[in-house]
Amino acid sequence: MHESLRQRIIGKLDTLPEERVYQILDYIDFLESKYAARARQASPLQKLAEGVEDTLRAGRVSASAIAGTMGVVNKAVGVLNDVAAAGKAVASDVVNAVTRPGSTPENGTGAAGQSGTTA
């Protein structure tokens, strides 16, 4: 989808009350299930957030309460994504430090137990 169409749709959605936006979301889900050439790949955390939202909607919770809840859930998902990215970066740094040939523990790199001195 090109950017001007995306902005046009967002502009129209911004003028509607939350209840109508959820009706549009339902219609988009229907169209996606019927006509999408490929399924959208959501992360496990995004699937969890969507499941919470769908459960709240099925329970007839007000749109404003859902919006507030989803704001908190989306912030939590963002934090968890940041933590996962930091963990991956640390793991990558450790693997690179351990597998670098000729490195020694004295200079902060290399596998434990290797020595850079000879006897």
C-alpha positions as a printed NumPy array, in Angstrom:
array([[  0.   ,   0.   ,   0.   ],
       [  1.428,   3.375,  -0.904],
       [  1.907,   6.039,   1.75 ],
       [ -0.73 ,   8.509,   0.52 ],
       [ -3.435,   5.816,   0.629],
       [ -2.284,   4.761,   4.106],
       [ -2.486,   8.387,   5.314],
       [ -5.911,   8.862,   3.725],
       [ -7.278,   5.786,   5.514],
       [ -5.749,   6.855,   8.835],
       [ -7.223,  10.328,   8.419],
       [-10.694,   8.888,   7.9  ],
       [-10.316,   6.503,  10.851],
       [ -9.266,   9.364,  13.117],
       [-12.641,  11.066,  12.602],
       [-14.685,   8.058,  13.744],
       [-15.635,   6.98 ,  17.28 ],
       [-13.827,   3.931,  18.696],
       [-16.885,   1.668,  18.308],
       [-16.981,   2.298,  14.543],
       [-13.231,   1.748,  14.221],
       [-13.674,  -1.694,  15.798],
       [-16.411,  -2.464,  13.271],
       [-13.997,  -1.514,  10.502],
       [-11.343,  -3.752,  12.062],
       [-13.807,  -6.641,  12.023],
       [-14.509,  -5.996,   8.348],
       [-10.793,  -5.85 ,   7.546],
       [-10.294,  -9.178,   9.357],
       [-13.094, -10.646,   7.237],
       [-11.583,  -9.317,   4.004],
       [ -8.145, -10.559,   5.013],
       [ -9.429, -14.054,   5.713],
       [-11.27 , -14.178,   2.407],
       [ -8.939, -12.407,  -0.035],
       [ -5.427, -12.063,   1.393],
       [ -2.794, -13.643,  -0.826],
       [ -0.622, -14.323,   2.211],
       [ -1.28 , -14.395,   5.92 ],
       [  0.076, -11.555,   8.017],
       [  2.919, -12.741,  10.242],
       [  2.572, -11.285,  13.735],
       [  5.071, -11.809,  16.522],
       [  3.994, -13.947,  19.474],
       [  3.73 , -10.83 ,  21.64 ],
       [  1.584,  -9.088,  19.028],
       [ -0.659, -12.157,  18.833],
       [ -0.997, -12.048,  22.626],
       [ -1.962,  -8.358,  22.533],
       [ -4.516,  -8.99 ,  19.787],
       [ -5.94 , -11.905,  21.77 ],
       [ -6.383,  -9.687,  24.835],
       [ -8.096,  -7.057,  22.71 ],
       [-10.401,  -9.602,  21.066],
       [-11.32 , -11.056,  24.472],
       [-12.186,  -7.613,  25.82 ],
       [-14.29 ,  -6.867,  22.748],
       [-16.117, -10.196,  23.052],
       [-16.877,  -9.352,  26.681],
       [-18.593,  -6.135,  25.598],
       [-16.07 ,  -3.923,  27.374],
       [-16.39 ,  -0.262,  26.386],
       [-14.177,   1.009,  23.581],
       [-12.529,   3.59 ,  25.84 ],
       [-11.631,   0.905,  28.405],
       [-10.219,  -1.284,  25.631],
       [ -8.189,   1.64 ,  24.293],
       [ -6.706,   2.315,  27.735],
       [ -5.941,  -1.343,  28.341],
       [ -4.355,  -1.765,  24.935],
       [ -2.21 ,   1.322,  25.498],
       [ -0.734,  -0.347,  28.58 ],
       [ -0.411,  -3.726,  26.822],
       [  1.351,  -2.142,  23.82 ],
       [  3.819,  -0.359,  26.117],
       [  4.532,  -3.679,  27.849],
       [  5.045,  -5.39 ,  24.482],
       [  7.467,  -2.615,  23.515],
       [  9.454,  -3.096,  26.727],
       [  9.589,  -6.872,  26.21 ],
       [ 10.75 ,  -6.39 ,  22.613],
       [ 13.513,  -4.052,  23.844],
       [ 14.578,  -6.583,  26.495],
       [ 14.663,  -9.356,  23.877],
       [ 16.762,  -7.209,  21.534],
       [ 19.201,  -6.39 ,  24.348],
       [ 19.471, -10.074,  25.258],
       [ 20.21 , -11.   ,  21.655],
       [ 22.888,  -8.297,  21.447],
       [ 24.583,  -9.547,  24.639],
       [ 24.45 , -13.159,  23.443],
       [ 25.921, -12.153,  20.098],
       [ 28.741, -10.229,  21.807],
       [ 29.532, -13.223,  24.033],
       [ 29.612, -15.608,  21.065],
       [ 31.854, -13.232,  19.114],
       [ 34.224, -12.805,  22.068],
       [ 34.485, -16.54 ,  22.711],
       [ 34.958, -17.559,  19.095],
       [ 37.522, -14.882,  18.139],
       [ 40.772, -16.76 ,  17.357],
       [ 43.97 , -15.821,  19.206],
       [ 42.251, -13.746,  21.881],
       [ 43.171, -13.926,  25.546],
       [ 41.218, -13.432,  28.784],
       [ 43.73 , -10.775,  29.958],
       [ 42.532,  -8.306,  27.332],
       [ 38.87 ,  -9.118,  27.933],
       [ 38.353, -11.396,  24.948],
       [ 38.643, -15.075,  24.241],
       [ 37.697, -18.325,  25.925],
       [ 38.319, -18.881,  29.621],
       [ 41.404, -20.856,  30.494],
       [ 43.525, -19.68 ,  27.544],
       [ 46.711, -17.858,  28.312],
       [ 48.549, -15.385,  26.172],
       [ 51.958, -16.143,  27.758],
       [ 54.369, -18.978,  27.088],
       [ 56.444, -20.858,  29.704]])
